[in-house]
């Protein structure tokens, strides 16, 4: 498996992975599928601010997952904190792809001088919570019934990883 920067040619598969998560999981609390134009604007917006969009590529050359991060909150005081997303193709989950993407994403956050990575995880997603804990993220709290999807209330677990950066600037 190769982890590399996403390109526009990856966007149809990124859409497929995203839209599957929209339709079939509580990993994304969105009910509206996206198209390639939407993901093109998203990729450009990430690139414009220097944030990575990474893809995992199988030995056969297929995109099998992607990851990125964005600003956690839109206020200056939070400029050293990012919230990330990692999604793996439905047929490839549980094979270490999410871990590989996370390791690469953490390295990118460190490289650009971020101090904290925040994970917001649907509280019943035990696999994601376990993966984040294994990578050093700590549980910082649970917000009950703050979201809804598939006709039920969803709880949100927050986790964070403090990165080894210097003093704030």
C-alpha positions as CSV (number, residue, x, y, z in Angstrom):
1,X,0.0,0.0,0.0
2,X,1.1,3.5,-0.8
3,X,0.1,6.7,1.0
4,X,0.3,9.8,-1.2
5,X,-1.2,13.2,-1.8
6,X,-4.6,13.0,-3.5
7,X,-5.0,14.4,-7.0
8,X,-8.1,15.3,-9.0
9,X,-8.1,11.9,-10.7
10,X,-8.7,10.4,-7.3
11,X,-11.9,12.4,-6.7
12,X,-14.5,10.0,-8.2
13,X,-13.3,7.2,-5.8
14,X,-13.1,9.7,-2.9
15,X,-16.8,10.6,-3.8
16,X,-17.7,6.9,-3.8
17,X,-16.1,6.3,-0.4
18,X,-17.7,9.4,1.1
19,X,-21.1,8.7,-0.3
20,X,-21.1,5.1,0.9
21,X,-20.4,6.5,4.4
22,X,-23.2,9.0,4.0
23,X,-25.7,6.3,2.9
24,X,-24.7,3.5,5.2
25,X,-22.8,4.6,8.3
26,X,-22.9,7.1,11.2
27,X,-19.3,8.1,10.5
28,X,-20.6,11.1,8.7
29,X,-23.5,13.0,10.1
30,X,-24.5,14.2,6.7
31,X,-27.4,12.8,4.7
32,X,-26.6,14.5,1.4
33,X,-24.3,12.8,-1.1
34,X,-21.6,14.8,-2.9
35,X,-20.5,15.0,-6.5
36,X,-17.1,15.4,-8.0
37,X,-17.6,19.2,-8.3
38,X,-18.1,19.3,-4.5
39,X,-15.0,17.3,-3.8
40,X,-13.0,19.3,-6.4
41,X,-13.8,22.5,-4.4
42,X,-13.0,20.7,-1.2
43,X,-9.6,19.5,-2.5
44,X,-8.8,23.0,-3.8
45,X,-9.8,24.6,-0.5
46,X,-7.5,22.2,1.5
47,X,-4.6,22.9,-0.9
48,X,-5.1,26.6,-0.7
49,X,-4.5,26.6,3.1
50,X,-1.7,24.0,2.9
51,X,-3.7,21.1,4.4
52,X,-3.2,17.6,3.1
53,X,-5.6,15.2,1.5
54,X,-4.0,11.8,1.5
55,X,-5.1,8.7,-0.3
56,X,-4.2,5.1,0.4
57,X,-3.5,3.2,-2.9
58,X,-3.5,-0.6,-3.2
59,X,-0.7,-2.5,-4.9
60,X,-3.1,-2.8,-7.8
61,X,-3.3,1.0,-8.0
62,X,-6.8,1.4,-6.6
63,X,-7.7,4.2,-4.1
64,X,-8.9,2.4,-1.0
65,X,-9.1,5.2,1.5
66,X,-8.5,8.8,2.2
67,X,-7.8,11.2,5.0
68,X,-7.6,14.9,5.6
69,X,-7.9,17.6,8.3
70,X,-9.3,21.1,8.5
71,X,-9.4,23.8,11.1
72,X,-11.2,22.8,14.2
73,X,-12.9,26.1,14.8
74,X,-12.8,29.3,12.7
75,X,-11.2,31.6,15.4
76,X,-7.6,32.7,15.6
77,X,-7.0,31.2,19.0
78,X,-7.7,27.7,17.6
79,X,-5.2,28.0,14.7
80,X,-2.9,25.3,16.1
81,X,-5.8,22.7,16.3
82,X,-7.2,20.6,13.5
83,X,-10.0,18.1,13.2
84,X,-9.4,15.1,11.0
85,X,-11.4,12.6,8.9
86,X,-10.4,9.2,7.7
87,X,-12.5,7.0,5.5
88,X,-11.8,3.5,4.1
89,X,-13.5,1.8,1.2
90,X,-16.3,-0.4,2.4
91,X,-14.6,-3.6,1.1
92,X,-11.3,-2.8,2.7
93,X,-12.1,-1.9,6.3
94,X,-10.2,-3.7,9.1
95,X,-7.0,-4.2,7.1
96,X,-4.8,-1.5,8.6
97,X,-5.6,1.2,6.0
98,X,-7.1,3.6,8.4
99,X,-4.1,3.2,10.7
100,X,-1.7,3.9,7.9
101,X,-3.6,6.9,6.8
102,X,-3.7,8.2,10.4
103,X,0.0,7.7,10.9
104,X,0.7,9.7,7.8
105,X,-1.8,12.4,8.7
106,X,-0.3,12.8,12.2
107,X,3.1,13.3,10.5
108,X,1.6,15.9,8.2
109,X,0.1,17.8,11.2
110,X,3.5,17.8,12.9
111,X,5.3,18.9,9.8
112,X,3.1,22.0,9.4
113,X,3.4,22.8,13.1
114,X,-0.1,21.9,14.4
115,X,-0.3,21.3,18.2
116,X,-3.5,19.3,18.7
117,X,-5.5,16.9,16.5
118,X,-9.2,16.5,17.5
119,X,-11.2,13.4,16.6
120,X,-15.0,13.6,16.8
121,X,-16.3,10.0,16.7
122,X,-19.8,8.6,16.8
123,X,-19.7,7.0,20.3
124,X,-20.8,3.5,19.1
125,X,-17.9,3.3,16.6
126,X,-15.7,1.2,18.9
127,X,-13.2,0.4,16.1
128,X,-12.4,4.0,15.5
129,X,-12.2,4.9,19.2
130,X,-9.8,1.9,19.7
131,X,-7.6,2.9,16.8
132,X,-7.3,6.5,18.0
133,X,-6.5,5.3,21.5
134,X,-3.8,3.0,20.1
135,X,-2.3,6.0,18.3
136,X,-2.1,8.0,21.5
137,X,-5.4,10.0,21.4
138,X,-7.1,10.4,24.8
139,X,-10.8,10.6,25.5
140,X,-11.8,14.1,26.4
141,X,-15.5,13.7,26.7
142,X,-18.8,12.5,25.3
143,X,-21.7,14.7,24.2
144,X,-25.0,12.8,24.4
145,X,-27.7,13.0,21.6
146,X,-26.1,15.9,19.8
147,X,-26.7,14.4,16.3
148,X,-29.2,12.3,14.5
149,X,-29.2,9.9,11.6
150,X,-31.2,6.9,10.5
151,X,-34.0,8.0,12.9
152,X,-32.0,7.8,16.1
153,X,-30.0,10.2,18.4
154,X,-26.3,9.9,18.2
155,X,-23.6,10.6,20.9
156,X,-20.3,12.1,20.0
157,X,-17.0,11.1,21.6
158,X,-14.2,13.6,21.5
159,X,-10.6,12.5,21.5
160,X,-7.4,14.5,21.1
161,X,-3.7,14.0,20.4
162,X,-1.2,16.7,21.6
163,X,1.6,16.9,19.2
164,X,5.2,17.7,20.1
165,X,5.3,21.3,19.0
166,X,6.9,24.3,20.5
167,X,5.4,27.4,22.2
168,X,2.4,29.0,20.6
169,X,3.0,31.7,18.1
